Amino acid sequence: MKTNHKRTQNELSNKTNAERRLLYAGLPIITLQKLSAESGYSEDALRSKIARGDFIEEVHFSKAPDGRIHFYVEEYLKWVG
């Protein structure tokens, strides 16, 4: 999967610093722990959003065979708005 690293200035100016770091990283998925560190949401808050159904499995996140939760960066950014 090839990621387009070019973003327009307007696209980036509408993003928070954490969102910009996620976009610049160019990673399609990140762990719950990394998202917590970058987004400002605690790990517990992210898990609560999963339990409440705010984040949908295989849309916003997936679980690895070892149980770790990985978020799809683009879908998370869409959710943030």
N, C-alpha and C positions, 0 to 999 in steps of 0.2 A: 504494500500500500504506500503510495507516494503522497506526501503531504505538501500542500502549497504553503510555503513560508512567507510569501508576499502578502502583506495586508496593507490596505490603504490607510492613510493617516486618519481619515474620517472614521473608519471602522474602529481603529485603536483608540481614538480620542473619546469614544463613547463607552469605553470599558474602564473598570477599576484597575488599579495596579495589579491586584491578584489575578484578574482575568487576563491582563496583558501578559503576565509571566506564564500563565498556562498556555496561551496562544503561541508565544514565542518558543516555548519548549517543544512544540510540534508533536507532542505525544498524544496518540488517540485515546489512551486510557491511563488512569493513574489510580493508585491505591486510595482507600478511604483516608488513611493517615496523611498522605500527601495532600489530598483535597482539604482536609481539616487544617493543615498548616498554611495552605495558600489562600483559603477562602475566609478564614476567621470563624467558621462554624466548628464547634467542638465535635469530636468523634461521636459523643453521645447524641448530640443534636442531629448529626447525619443519620445515625442509626434510628433515631426517633422518626425522622422523615421517611425512612424506609418502612418502618413498622406502620406508620399512618397511611402509607400509600402515596405520599408526595413524590417519591422516586419509585419508578416501576422497573422491576427486574427485566433485563434484556432490552430495556429502552434507555434508562439512565445509568444502570449499573449491572454488573454480572458478578457471580461468585465463582472463584477458581475452585478446582477440585479439592484444594486444601482448606477451603472455607473463607479465604480472604476476599474482601469486597473490592472490586475495581470499578471506577466510574468512567463513563464515556465523556470526555471533556466537552465535546461539542454539544452533547445533549444537556449536560449540566449548565453550560452557558446559555442555552435556549431557555432552560427553566428559570435561570436567574432573570432573564428578560433583557 
